[in-house]
Amino acid sequence: MKNNFLLLFPALALLGLATQCQSSKPATTTSAVVAASATAPAAPLAPKEYRYESVPGDPLQVRIYHLANGLTVYLSDYKDAPRIQAYLAVRAGSKNDPATATGLAHYLEHMVFKGTSKLGTQDWAKEKVELDKIEALYEVYRGQRNDPVARKRTYHQIDSISGVAARYAVPNEYDKVMGAIGAKGSNAHTSNEETVYQEDIPSNQLEKWVAIQAERLQEMVPRLFHTELEAVYEEKNRGLDSDFNKEFEALSAALYPTHPYGTQTTIGTIEHLQNPSITEIKKYFGQYYVPGNVALCLSGDLDYDATIRLIDQYFGALPGKPVPAFNAPVEKPLTAPVVREVLGPQSENVMLGFRLPGKASADGLRLRMLDKILTNGQAGLIDLDLNQQQKVLQAASFTDLNDDYSTHVIYGTPRQGQTLEQVKSLLLGELAKVKAGNFPDWLIPAIINNEKLERTKRYESNEARATAMYEAFIERVDWKDYLRQQEDFGKLTKAEIVKFANENYGENYVAVFKRTGVDPNKVKVVKPAITPVPANRDAASAYYKQLTAMPSSELQPVFVDYKKDIQETEIKPGLPLYYTHNAENGLFNLYYILDVGTNNDPRWGLAAGYLQYLGTGKYSAAQLQQEFYKLGCSFDVSSGADRTFVTLSGLDSNLEPALQLFEQLLNAPKPDAAALKNMVAGTLKARQDAKLEKRVILSQAMVNFVKYGPKNPFTNILSEKELKALKPEQLTALIKKLPTYQHRVLYYGPRPLVAEGQAVEVAPSASMPNLSPLQPGLVKVLQKEHRTPVKLTPAPAAKDFAEQPLKDRKVYWIDYNMVQAEILFLTKGDLYNKDLAPTVALYNEYFGGGMGSIVFQDLRESKALAYSAYSGYNNADKVGRSNYNVSYIGTQSDKLPEAMAGMEALLTDMPVAEANLEIAKNAIRNSISTERITKGNVLLSYERARRLGLDYDLRRDVYASTQKMTFDELKKFQSAKIKGQNQVILVIGSKDRLNFKELAKYGKVQQLTLKEVFGY
């Protein structure tokens, strides 16, 4: 098969992989350094040259710098928007935790957000005295494991002194800085190998970001320690309530009985969490958070020379020091299957795991290929043999690639009446096919081409580009070798993979059977006595004031102009085409959008799902998927409540053959009675499984029940009797109707709308007055291939379910066996009104929008009541529908009274914090001024605007209005729309742990059954 990807990036065909060392040019501008950054070394008088490494032909044009202290810096310039995706990656994760203090790396990750001796404090000298006392008391506390009376007394001291220390603290000051500069996605993660901190920042705020990261890397101050520890407990509780987490932990423990990958978990044990050591955490920080073990990875709108100078200015003076070596334990080979069982309330499945070499090895590449042969979403063996033929309810494979070892996981969920052992046999059967070479010769070349296409698509994102950089750093792989992995992946052969499979896949696996039942090992985390600490909302450190006062260039917002940014014409009278050009690569997205959905007829959703099991013309269903995969294209049909999306995407050079196949399928699908029978059986089993998933129960079933009553979009499904009575021809008839209804066509891709050479049978539109009648292109292709009747049928009238008035204060609850309780507060608002958008945006940012918001500060930081808490006034997504205020808190069941009272108090009496309001305004201004809606998102933005009756970018109003708003205006909105409004509270939790007396304070308490909310 022709390698079309090389047409997109010819440089890759000639990729030279020798490292190239160069020098940066003298900077043309100097960064603005004010007194605020006095902690940084003075800028050098003479320009300093910085040598860097790069790889010729690198599509990301990455430059790698190494500062004198060992800090590694990866930079990639990509000017899609004036923003930069930034990662600070530390080569230390849970495998580096002491065996006696598991979870330490993860807990340290939380503490790094708490600030330093400059950031996050009002009076460091006084605060330090109290923090030193707390650290010493925790060491005493750890030694009192067998003396509960003494532990309680010591903890009371810790709690008391923590309250004193908190008077000097400025909680969430780091998050406030990130909010003020317009950062998005401020977060971090810890895994086996790494701890990575991330932000998406405006490019004009780069110096502030660099300065504060250098400050964080200098020291870690464990302030607000015991309240944050409670947040980690709640995170642990969420893991205890996740059957998948427990299953994967059991798999890892059996695969790695010696290595930390299996002997300890990232979150840590309850015993270790309940006996933390601040001293050990400080020691870990001092050992691993050093320049030689850290990389900064930035991709976005940046200047290479100015950026590296800025980084050196702030990070260059940090002292370098050696990092402890990690000596990976060697696991003994598995010689026979190891079987484990896990019990929990969620649906059943079986998970098989194989232990393989680390990700940077040649076998790491072979593992990736073998995984794609099994599952690639279209033409893998599991995709076609098990999922499409409906031999299981669902099956897939995935890899967990790490430095020392990798894990290959294959899992499946059973159909009704099918045992987990039968699913296991089917999964192993697909592996046996790989070992026998029983897969088509074209599959590996197709995987290679599709991998290249997917990578091209990913690299349209700064997040993906910067992620690639930090992955290379964590792997300890030179960038040239990281790129060579992609080249080497493209050289893998069938014989090589068959050999690899036979050498590595035998009886050497772990099988975990996840069965539905009560977990006998469930542990209850006891609620400690914590006195809320002050929020100090209006306080600010001197460092914060200096940093935020640093000057930055002003960036002006760029709003979408739908009339200019979208070209509109007609494929034929009554069939509009909306077009945006892809000037970056050879990929396209094509949509047919119909205003008809499951509200009109629940069979639409079934018909959309049925399509994947059907063939057309000379192709069976499996052959059709294979043909699309060979072409580097894929299709999807999805039907929502009131819209249906028909989507084709992939390599534009193959648009015509892919479109021909797709149109043939839409117009002439072959009915398949056996496929329908299996789909119906699978649908019924999936419905049973949904009733075991707490997220589905709360967020979908209960929410729809409350908003609309028993008859609602979620319960608008065919009954079991109706399902079983369905005929294949009924669903294929619906599929054939898709192109006959009025619809609109959206295209984003490189193909010109019109091109020279052939006539176009369409008149120029008002938005395209210069359209030449002698230029063919996309219009011509669609006129030829998109099969529609002469006259399109109007879409059926919209059918919306009536919303309930929600006038009574009620508490609905459902019994579910879990450690936490999850609570939703729901208040119905007004019908959608675009004029409210600016106020809503500012209110949400201020009150409940992120880690610097009032809700997060109060319920998590001050009162330690939750890991996750938020509140927001949610605008409707369509004209004529109501807005809703939704507030959520997930908390340990015995904290329910305090958690509910805390949320209710905030909703009733919104705290006044002028400093937070200014931060919220700055966040909105800096965010909107640097956001750019580009590429295919322009079309989807227009779709969203149309549903709201808008013909312009609503962000324009938000940007113009929010900066002038006062707190009185925000308070007026909150008093009118939220405070004192009738609300319905939804609770899911274990009936033997819920406090019903407490629930009754908020309204009439009513238990709901699963049959009531699911409708079956």
C-alpha positions, 0 to 999 in steps of 0.5 A: 500500500502506498505510504500516503503519510510521506506526502504530508511530511516528506521530511520524515522520509529523509529523517536524519537521526544524528544529534545536531548541536547548535547555538542560539542567536543573541536575544533580540528582546530582553524579558521584563524583570522588575523588583518582583523577581529580585529572587532571580539572578540579575540578567547578564550584561552580555548576551549568552549563547545557549547550545542546543540539540535538534534532529533534522526533519523533526516535525515538531522542531524541538530544541533540547537545552541543558543548563549548567546545573543539569536542568533539561529544557525542551522547546517547540514553537507552534503558533496555533494560538498565543498560548503555551502548554507547559510541563514540569516533569520530575523523574520520580514516581511511586516506584521511588516511594520508601516501602515504609511510606507508600503514597509519598510521591503522590502526597508530595505532588499535592504539597508542592501546590501549597507554596514556599517560604515566600509564596503562600505565607503572610508571615513566614517567621511565625508560620515556620515555628508552628510548622516545625512543631507539627512536623515533630508531632507527626513523627510522635504520632507515627510511633503511637500506632499501637496506642489509640489513646495517645494517638488521639491526644497527639492528633488533637495537638496537631489539629490545634497547632495547625489552626494557629499555623493556618492564620499565617497561610494564604491557601491556594495562592499558587492557584490564584496566580494561575487563575490571574494569568489565565492559565488553564488545566492547572494540575499534576499527576503521579504514576510509577515513573513520574510526577508531572505538573502542567499548565496551559498558559498565555504566551504573554504570561510566560515569565510569571510562570517560569518565575513561580516554577523556579520558586516551587523547585527551590523548596517545599513547605508542608503547610495546611498538611492535615487538611490536604491529607484528608483530601488524599484520604478522599481520593483513596476512598474514590479508588476503593469505590472503583472496581477497576482500580481494585482489579488493576491493583490485583493484576499488578500485585500478581505480575510484580510480586517483587518490583514496586510496580506491584508491591506498592500503589501510587495512592499508598496504603491506608495504614501509610496514609494514616501515619504520614511523615513530613520528614520523609516527604521533605527528604524525598523532595530534596533527593528527587526535585533537583535540576538534573532530575527535572525537565521543562517541556514547552510547546506553543507560541514561543521564541526559542532564544528568549524563552531559554534565556528566561528559564536560565535566568530563573532556574540557572542558579538552582544548585545541582546535585546527584540523584539516587539511583533506582535499582530495579528488582528483577522479577522471576518468570511466570511459569503458570497462570496466576488467578485472582478474584475481585468482588465489587458492585459494578459489572463483571469482566475478566482482565488478563495481564502479561509482563514484558520488557520496558517501553524503550526496548525493541520489545516495547515497540513490538508490544505496541504493534501486537496490541494494535493487531488485537485492538485498533478500533476498526480492524483489529482481531478483537475488534472484528472477531469478538466485538463486531461478531458480538461474541462478547459484550465488549473486549479490548486491549491496552498497554501500560508502558513503564521503564523497567517493565511493561504490562499488556492487558486484554480484557472483556465483559460477558454477554448474558449467560456467558461466563468469565472463563468463556470470555477468557478463552475467547481472548486467549484465542485471539492471541493464539491467532497472532502467534499462528500468524493468522491475520492478513498481511496488509494489517501491519502496513495499515497499522503503521500508516494509521499510526502516522495519521493519528500522530499527525492529528495529535500533533495539532495539539500543544498538549500532545507535542509537549507530552511527547517531550516529557515522555522522552525525558522520563524514558531517559531516551534521547530525542533522536532515539524517541523519533527513531522509535517511530521510524523503527515501528514502521519497519516491524514485520509480520514474521517479527511480531509472530516470533515475539508473540510466541516467545512472550505469550504463553502460560505466563499471565495473570487472570483477574476475574472481577465478579459482582458481589460484596467486597469482603476486604473493604476498609473504612477510613475513619473520619478524624476530628479536624477543626476548619482552618481559616480561608484568609481569602483577602490575604496575599503574600508579598511575593504574590503581589510582586509577581502579579505586578510584573508587566506583560504585553497586552494581547488582544482577543480574536473572535470567530467571524462566522461569515468570514471564517466559514465559506458557505455554499450549496451542494444543490438547492436546499443542501448547504455546505459549510467549509473551513480550510486545513492548511496544516496537513492532509487530514479531513473531517466531513459531517452530515448533521440532521436535526432528528434524534432519539426524542423523535424515535428511540430506534434512531440510536439503535439504527446508528449502533446497528450500522457497525455490524452491517455490510454493503455491496460485495463487502461483509461488515468486517471487510468494510471496516478493513477497507476503511482502515486500509484507506486511513479513514473511519466513519461513525454515526451517532444519534443524540436526543435531537441531532444525528451526526454522520461522520467520515474522517481520515486522509483526504487523498482517499476521500473519494473511495472512502466516501463511495464506500460510506455512501453505499453503506448508508444507501444500501446496508445489508440487513443481518438478522443474526447481528440484530439478535445479538445486538438486542441481547447485548443491549439488554445486558448493557442495560443490566450493567448500567444499573451497577455503575454509580456514575450512570445512576447519579449523573444520568438516571437520577438527574433526568428523572428529576429534571423531566420525571419518569418519562425522560430522554434517558428512559425513552428507549424501547422495552425488552418486548419491543426490542425483541420484536424489531426486524432488521428491515426496520432499522435499515430503513431508518439508515436509508432515510438519513440522506433523505432528510434535510441536513447540512454538510460540514467539511474541514480539510485541505481539499479546495472548495472549488478547483480549476478544470471542471464545471461546478453545477451550483450558483455562487452564494452570497458569501461566495460571490467570486465562485467561478462556475469552471472550478471543481473541488469539494463541491464537485466531489460531493455532488457526485458521491453524496447520494440524496433525493432531488428534494429533501424531506423536512426533518420531523418536528422537534420533540422535547420532554417537558421540564419539571417545575422543581418547586418542592425541596426534596431529597432523592437517594439510591442505595449503593454499596460504596465508601463515599456518598456523592451528592448533587444539589440541583436548582432549576433556573430561567430559560436560556438568555444570552444576556446572562452569559457574561454574569454566568461566566464571572460567577462560575469562575469566582464561585465554583470554577476551579482550585482557586474558587470559593467552593474548592477553598472552603470545602476542601482546603479549609474544611477537608470535606472532599477531594472533589467539589464544584458548583456552577450555573450551567447555561442550556445548550439550546434556545427554549431550554432551562438553565440549571445550577448544579453543585457536587460534593463527593465525601466520606459517608460519615462526613455527609452532615458537614459536607451538605451543610458546608455546600448549603451555606455557600449557596445561601450566603456567597462569601465576599472576597474582592481579591478573588473577584479580581482574580476571576476577572483576570482569568476570564480576560487573559483566557479569552484574549489568548484563546483561538477557535481554529481548524475544525473547531470553527465549524463546531463552534458555529453549530453550538451557536446556531442551537442558541440562536446566535450568529456571532461568537458569544465570547465577545460579550463575555470579554466586553462585560465581565471586566466592568462588573462589580461584586454587587452585580454578582451578588444580585445574580446569586441572590436572584437565581440561586440563594433560597431557590427550591432545590432538589438534592440527589444522593447515592450511597450505602444505606447503612452509612447514610445519615437520614436524619441529616438528609431530612433537614433539606426536604422530604426524603424519598428513596428511588429504585433503580427500576424507577430511574432506569425505566426497566 
